[in-house]
Amino acid sequence: MEDLVNHIFEEFRQDFFPGEQVTVVMDDGERFDGVVREKASFSEQRRPDGEVVRQAFSRYFVKLNDRPMEEALMDNEHVVRSRKVFSKHMLRILLKNSLTREPWAGAPWVLKEKIAIEYKIPTEIPPHLQQENRQAERKANLAMRREEQEGTFFQFYANQQQQQRLPELKPAKGHRGKLSHQEMQRQKQIQLQQYQDAIATGQFQGFPGVPLPYPHQPIPYVDNFHQLPIVQQIASRQPQMPPPPPPPKGPLDDLDVAPKRSATTRPQLKFWVKPKNAQRDSDIKTIFEDSGLAMRSIGPLLETWNTLNVLCEPFLLDSFNLDDFVDAMSLPSDVGECELLDELHCAVLSLLVDESGQVKVSLPEFQEDSEEEDEDSEADDSAESTTLPDAPARSTRSSLAKQEAAALAEEKARDSPASKSPKHRAAEMLTDQGWVERAAAREFDEGGWQTILVGIIHQLSLQPSLKEDCEVILAHLAPMDEQATAETAQKQYATLDVNLRVAILQMITILAPSTQAVRDYLEECSEEMTQMRKDKIEQQRKKKPLIEELTSLDQKRKILLPSNMPDSDTEDTKLEPTDVDLQAPGATDQEELNGVDDSSDEEPPTRSLRRNSGRALDRKRKREEDLARKEKEKKDKETAKTSKQSAEFKKVLRDIEKKKTEIKECEDAIADLDNDLREANCQRTRPLGRDRFWNRYWWFERNGMPFAGMPDSSTSACGYANGRIWVQGPAPEEREGFLELPKGEAATYEAAHGVSLVEREERDCGVGSQLWDAGEWGYYDDPEALDALIGWLDERGKRERELRKELQSWRDQIATQMGAMKAHLEEREKRRLEAEEEAETGVVTRHGRRDVEKDLDLKRHPCLEWHNGSAIRELGRRHAVSANGGKRKKAKKKGVAEVVGSKKKKALEVEQEPVKTKKVETRSTRSGKR
């Protein structure tokens, strides 16, 4: 770029064009501003022998601004441009904004497409400047240079080991230093004479195929030995080595980076459940091994927790940390009601079905056909099932037989009585009232939301991908040996396996993002992010001139500083005794030793004079006056110092402090906007990056939520949301394509790096700490392990370079969340142990035993302390509380009592109806506002 700038600057420095503002320099040095009106160019003149008679030049008619009626005829030596209009700096900026080039060495500069189209300038690259021709030219030059080096006589002679050497030629003795031209000619004559003598005496046998000359004949090929036939023949036989490959540019793929000799092992991962490759490894510690949580449920558990916390506002939920969520999902049946578990399901169900009974998501529908149509369809299905699939192009009799056997086995399994017999009573449980009507009426209590779950899962079982899991869930929630009632669904859910609970909540949570409420929320977040970006740009624009003004003020302060320096330390030394002399003239150290206390009202025990207490007060007053005088002297001292400074210098200092305050305000505003942008980024959760073995690293607090959860949440005092960095194994296609190579590629990799991929993964990750697929998860919850992980990542690989950069940028915040999580869990464990010890050793009465057990459950299961304040503030009630106050079944009985009951009860019910109607209107109004 610099060469291009210099070339263009020299090309146009003395070349001007009509309409251009220029400055005319007269012979006497006087300058006039003007505009070039006309230009005349004259080419150079040469004689027949090539001698230049006259250089090329131009002449310009310049219209002078100050003299409208006059024009100047000037040559290019007397016309100049202003540096504000034409300079190398401006030219460099113009070229950088107008030109581009391809990323290869020697690529030509090309005008940008937008500018070329606007000014209709062709951008075709000439053939001699294209990449292929430039590379071919470079290779040809290298080949010619190599042939010249390999074709010399001395290169050929050095390769001939069997040939007899020429007699050693030594320089003349006694001569040192640089030889003159005559001496060099004399040395050549001596060496030539020695060479002819060696041939004449037979000491030199010559080259094969070349006859020796007679002693007094001229020697052939003396001046050009490389033209000997034997030299050319041998040189043509030598194979030409290919040029070395160019060094790689930029970071390599992580697995192509050579392993370090002193390679360290990745920090040991922690697991909630042991991975499949470490089932027998007793050294790996787990937390939820005894709860029945399976490794396949960790991913859906984290996905559900993240979705509910990121979208907590449209769900009307308070945020909750991960440990409370896992505790609620694995809560045993003997604990009782858990508000967190109820509110999560009811909040999602309220979003799927509105109060008018409209389902906001698309679900597979049951087909309501007659029995004849069912029989016809079964016959068609059986006919279709017997049809064999098309045979492949290359099939044998054995393969066709296997296909026929598989088709017959499938048909028998479909027609078997066991497959046709019902496995659950989900349809019977929804006979009286469908799940959509229940959800629209918000009848969630007394087993209501469990019954609604049965209906949704029964409908989702029509999807082939979910059919198997849904059948297992329905077989437990609506078993064949129990009555098809809401109480049965509530009782069966309390004993449901934790993995099935996770699967149920994931199924309904996945449906929520397709609702209109969530879409509106995401669109609102996008609009807020757009406005935040505009505000951030505005703050950055506001900050830039402030920094420039601060720099200018600081330069001005440095200029004024020498004349406003304080005097020498002589004045300070004069005031030093006052800094130490804190006592009044009448007060001595002996008085302190005698027990005189300023703060006490007691009289001194030594002398009991009539005015002794008054004297003590006088001494105290004098000391206070001395202290006040000393403070005044200090202020006078500072005032004396500052008074010597000029008013201009003081104003500069005040302006500097003011600019610093304004810049600090801009920086704080930018930091707040960055954090708001991070929290409003709810569209998708992105991983931090991937390591060399394609493991993904997740920090869920990175975007979409506050670091410690919503500040108004009931459990915000915990100080963290997740507090862990989760590591997910590679996807199946990544393991098959990059980690499990074919035999040939695996052998090539092992030969190049000295270790196979399997051995390298075991060595780098550690035995028992490997993740084999995307269904396996591990985590880090310790700042020391986080620092060790950052040190383990290799910057030479492109994936680990990006991951290391992200971890370093978020390291402090991640460590803070880890510390808060560790402190919270330790405090929770301490309270649990204390409660258990108190329950075992303390004396509890019969009336207080129930309270002690309740308190013990709270200490053992902190998820019971969570409360949904968002729903109460917005709806006036929790999601799990029905709209009619939790008396759905009693309301039906009340209708019967209205017909056959007493008049007193009828009057009571009539009085309560307006109150009930008013409550419904209030709730609908609030939901409409929402």
Residue pairs with C-beta under 8 A, 6 or more apart in sequence:
1 92
1 95
1 96
2 92
4 95
4 109
5 88
5 91
5 92
5 95
6 88
8 91
8 95
9 88
9 91
12 86
13 86
14 76
14 77
14 79
15 58
15 76
16 22
16 36
16 39
16 58
16 60
16 76
16 79
16 81
17 36
17 39
18 36
18 37
18 38
18 39
19 35
19 36
20 35
20 36
20 81
21 33
21 34
21 35
21 82
21 85
22 33
22 34
22 35
22 36
22 60
22 62
22 79
22 80
22 81
23 31
23 32
23 33
23 34
23 79
23 80
23 81
23 82
24 31
24 32
24 33
24 34
24 62
24 64
24 72
24 74
24 78
24 79
25 31
25 78
25 79
25 80
26 32
26 78
27 78
32 64
32 65
32 66
32 67
32 72
33 64
33 65
33 66
34 62
34 63
34 64
34 65
34 72
35 62
35 63
35 65
36 60
36 61
36 62
36 79
37 60
37 61
37 62
37 63
37 71
38 60
38 61
39 58
39 59
39 60
39 61
40 58
40 59
40 60
41 56
41 57
41 58
42 54
42 56
42 57
42 58
42 59
43 56
44 52
44 53
44 54
44 55
44 56
45 52
45 53
45 54
46 52
46 53
47 53
57 75
57 76
58 75
58 76
59 73
59 74
59 75
59 76
60 73
60 74
60 75
60 76
60 79
61 71
61 72
61 73
62 71
62 72
62 73
62 74
62 79
63 71
64 70
64 71
64 72
95 109
98 111
98 112
98 115
99 109
99 110
99 111
99 112
100 109
100 110
100 111
100 112
101 107
101 108
101 109
101 110
102 110
102 131
104 131
106 134
107 131
108 125
108 129
110 123
110 125
111 121
111 123
113 123
115 121
116 122
116 123
127 133
128 134
139 243
142 243
143 240
146 240
147 235
149 155
150 235
150 238
151 226
151 231
151 232
151 235
152 225
152 226
153 225
153 226
153 228
153 231
154 225
156 225
156 226
156 228
156 231
156 234
156 235
157 163
157 225
159 234
163 207
164 204
164 205
166 195
166 198
166 204
167 194
167 198
167 203
167 204
169 191
169 194
171 187
172 187
172 190
175 183
179 187
192 222
195 204
195 219
196 215
196 219
198 204
199 206
199 212
199 213
199 215
199 219
200 215
205 212
206 212
207 228
207 230
208 230
209 229
209 230
210 220
210 228
210 229
210 230
213 219
213 220
221 227
221 228
225 231
226 232
250 798
251 795
251 796
251 797
251 798
251 801
252 796
252 797
252 798
253 797
253 798
253 799
254 691
254 692
254 794
254 797
254 798
254 799
254 800
255 692
255 693
255 738
255 749
255 757
255 797
256 797
257 692
257 794
257 796
257 797
258 753
259 753
259 754
259 755
259 760
259 764
260 794
263 763
263 764
264 791
264 792
265 763
265 764
265 765
265 766
265 792
266 691
266 764
266 765
266 766
266 769
266 789
266 792
267 780
267 785
267 788
267 789
267 792
268 766
268 769
268 785
269 727
269 769
269 771
269 778
269 779
269 780
270 285
270 778
270 779
270 780
270 781
271 278
271 284
271 285
271 286
271 777
271 778
271 779
272 286
272 287
272 288
272 293
272 298
272 777
272 779
273 286
273 288
273 289
273 293
273 294
273 295
273 298
274 281
274 284
274 286
274 289
274 295
275 295
275 770
275 771
275 772
275 776
275 778
276 295
276 772
276 776
277 768
277 770
277 772
278 284
278 768
281 767
281 768
283 768
284 768
288 326
288 330
291 330
291 498
292 330
292 497
292 498
292 499
293 301
293 326
293 330
293 498
293 499
294 499
295 775
295 776
295 777
296 499
296 775
297 498
297 499
297 502
297 503
298 775
298 776
298 777
299 728
299 774
299 775
299 777
300 502
300 503
300 506
301 325
301 326
301 329
301 502
302 322
302 698
302 700
302 726
302 777
303 506
304 502
304 505
304 506
304 509
305 322
305 325
305 700
305 722
306 685
306 700
306 704
307 509
307 512
307 513
308 315
308 317
308 320
308 344
308 348
308 509
309 319
309 320
309 704
309 705
309 709
309 721
310 682
310 685
310 704
310 705
311 512
311 513
311 518
311 521
311 682
312 318
312 319
312 705
312 710
312 870
313 521
313 870
314 351
314 517
314 518
314 520
314 521
315 347
315 348
315 351
315 512
316 347
316 350
316 868
316 870
316 871
316 874
316 875
316 879
316 930
317 343
317 344
317 347
317 868
317 870
317 871
318 710
318 712
318 713
318 714
318 715
318 866
318 867
318 868
318 869
318 870
319 705
319 706
319 709
319 710
319 713
319 715
319 716
319 721
320 340
320 709
320 713
320 715
320 863
320 866
321 709
321 715
321 718
321 720
321 721
321 722
321 723
321 821
322 721
322 722
322 723
322 724
323 821
323 824
323 825
323 862
324 340
324 715
324 862
324 863
324 866
325 340
325 863
327 861
327 862
327 863
328 338
328 340
328 341
328 344
328 861
328 863
328 866
329 341
329 498
329 501
329 502
329 505
330 498
330 501
331 338
331 341
331 861
331 863
333 494
333 495
335 857
335 861
335 864
336 857
338 861
338 863
338 864
339 864
339 866
339 867
339 868
339 878
339 880
340 863
340 864
340 866
341 863
342 444
342 449
342 878
342 879
342 880
343 868
343 871
343 878
343 879
343 880
344 505
345 449
345 453
345 505
345 508
346 444
346 449
346 878
346 879
346 880
347 868
347 871
347 879
348 505
348 508
348 509
348 512
349 439
349 444
349 449
349 452
349 453
349 456
349 508
350 439
350 442
350 879
351 360
351 512
351 515
351 517
351 518
352 359
352 360
352 361
352 439
352 456
352 508
352 511
352 512
352 515
353 359
353 360
353 436
353 439
353 440
354 360
354 440
355 440
355 442
355 924
355 927
356 440
357 436
357 437
357 440
359 436
360 514
360 515
360 516
360 517
361 511
361 512
361 514
361 515
362 514
363 456
363 459
363 460
363 511
364 459
364 460
364 462
364 463
365 459
365 462
366 459
366 462
369 377
382 411
382 415
385 407
385 410
385 411
385 414
386 407
386 411
388 403
388 404
388 407
389 403
391 399
391 400
391 403
392 399
413 419
422 480
423 471
423 474
423 475
423 480
424 471
424 474
424 475
424 477
424 478
424 479
424 480
425 478
425 479
425 480
425 482
425 484
426 454
426 455
426 457
426 458
426 474
426 477
426 478
427 458
428 478
428 484
429 451
429 454
429 455
429 478
429 484
429 485
429 486
429 488
429 489
430 451
430 454
430 455
430 458
431 484
434 455
435 451
435 452
435 454
435 455
435 456
436 455
438 448
438 451
438 452
438 455
439 452
441 882
441 883
441 888
442 879
442 882
442 883
443 882
443 883
443 888
444 452
444 879
444 880
444 881
444 882
445 880
445 881
445 882
445 886
445 888
446 486
446 487
446 490
446 886
446 888
446 889
447 485
447 486
447 487
447 488
447 489
447 490
447 491
448 486
448 882
448 888
449 880
450 477
450 486
450 489
450 490
450 492
450 493
451 486
451 489
453 477
453 489
453 493
453 504
453 508
454 474
454 477
454 478
454 489
456 507
456 508
457 470
457 473
457 474
457 477
457 504
457 507
458 470
458 474
460 466
460 470
460 507
461 467
461 470
461 471
461 474
466 507
469 500
469 503
472 500
473 496
473 500
473 503
473 504
476 492
476 495
476 496
476 497
476 500
477 489
477 492
477 493
477 496
478 484
478 488
478 489
478 492
479 488
479 492
482 488
482 492
493 501
512 518
513 519
521 682
522 682
522 683
525 680
525 681
525 682
525 683
526 683
528 676
528 680
529 677
529 680
529 681
532 673
532 676
532 677
532 680
533 677
535 669
535 673
536 670
536 673
536 674
536 677
539 666
539 669
539 670
539 673
540 666
540 670
542 666
543 663
543 666
543 667
543 670
546 659
546 662
546 663
546 666
547 663
549 659
550 656
550 659
550 660
550 663
553 652
553 655
553 656
553 659
554 656
556 652
557 649
557 652
557 653
557 656
560 646
560 648
560 649
560 652
561 649
563 646
563 649
564 644
564 645
564 646
564 649
566 641
566 644
567 644
571 640
575 633
575 637
578 630
578 633
579 630
582 626
582 627
582 630
583 623
583 626
584 619
584 622
584 623
584 625
584 626
586 619
586 622
587 619
587 622
587 623
591 619
594 604
594 606
595 604
595 605
595 606
596 604
596 616
596 619
598 616
598 619
598 620
598 623
603 612
603 613
603 616
604 612
604 616
609 615
642 650
678 702
678 703
679 703
679 704
679 705
679 706
681 703
681 704
682 703
682 704
685 698
685 700
685 702
685 703
685 704
686 702
686 703
687 696
687 697
687 698
687 728
688 697
688 698
688 699
688 702
688 725
688 803
688 806
688 807
688 810
689 696
689 697
689 799
689 800
689 802
689 803
689 806
690 696
690 697
690 799
690 803
691 697
691 793
691 799
691 800
691 803
692 764
692 794
692 797
692 799
692 800
693 730
693 739
693 761
693 764
693 765
694 730
694 731
694 734
694 735
694 738
694 739
694 799
695 727
695 728
695 729
695 730
695 771
696 727
696 728
696 730
696 774
697 725
697 726
697 727
697 728
697 803
697 807
698 725
698 726
698 727
698 728
699 722
699 725
699 726
699 810
699 814
700 721
700 722
700 726
701 707
701 721
701 722
701 813
701 817
702 810
705 721
706 721
707 720
707 721
707 813
707 816
707 817
708 716
708 718
708 719
708 720
708 721
708 817
708 820
709 715
709 716
709 718
709 720
709 721
710 716
712 869
712 870
713 869
714 865
714 866
714 867
714 868
714 869
715 865
715 866
718 820
718 821
718 824
719 817
719 820
719 821
719 823
719 824
720 817
720 818
720 820
720 821
720 824
721 817
722 817
722 821
723 781
723 817
723 818
723 820
723 821
723 822
724 779
724 780
724 781
724 818
724 821
725 779
725 780
725 781
725 786
725 789
725 814
726 777
726 778
726 779
727 771
727 777
727 778
727 779
727 780
728 771
728 774
728 776
728 777
729 771
729 772
729 773
729 774
729 775
729 776
729 777
730 738
730 739
730 771
730 772
730 773
730 774
731 773
731 774
732 773
732 774
735 772
735 773
739 757
739 761
740 757
741 749
741 757
746 756
746 757
749 756
749 757
750 756
753 760
755 763
761 770
762 770
769 778
771 777
771 778
780 786
780 789
781 818
781 821
781 822
782 818
782 822
783 814
783 815
783 818
783 819
786 807
786 811
786 814
786 815
786 818
787 811
789 807
790 804
790 807
790 808
790 811
793 800
793 801
793 803
793 804
793 807
794 800
795 801
795 804
807 814
828 859
828 862
831 859
832 859
832 860
834 859
835 855
835 856
835 859
835 860
836 856
836 859
836 860
838 852
839 852
839 853
839 856
842 852
844 852
857 864
858 864
858 865
868 878
868 879
871 877
871 878
871 879
872 878
874 926
874 930
875 923
875 926
875 927
876 922
876 923
876 926
877 923
882 888
883 919
883 920
883 923
884 891
884 916
894 909
897 905
897 909
898 905
898 906
898 909
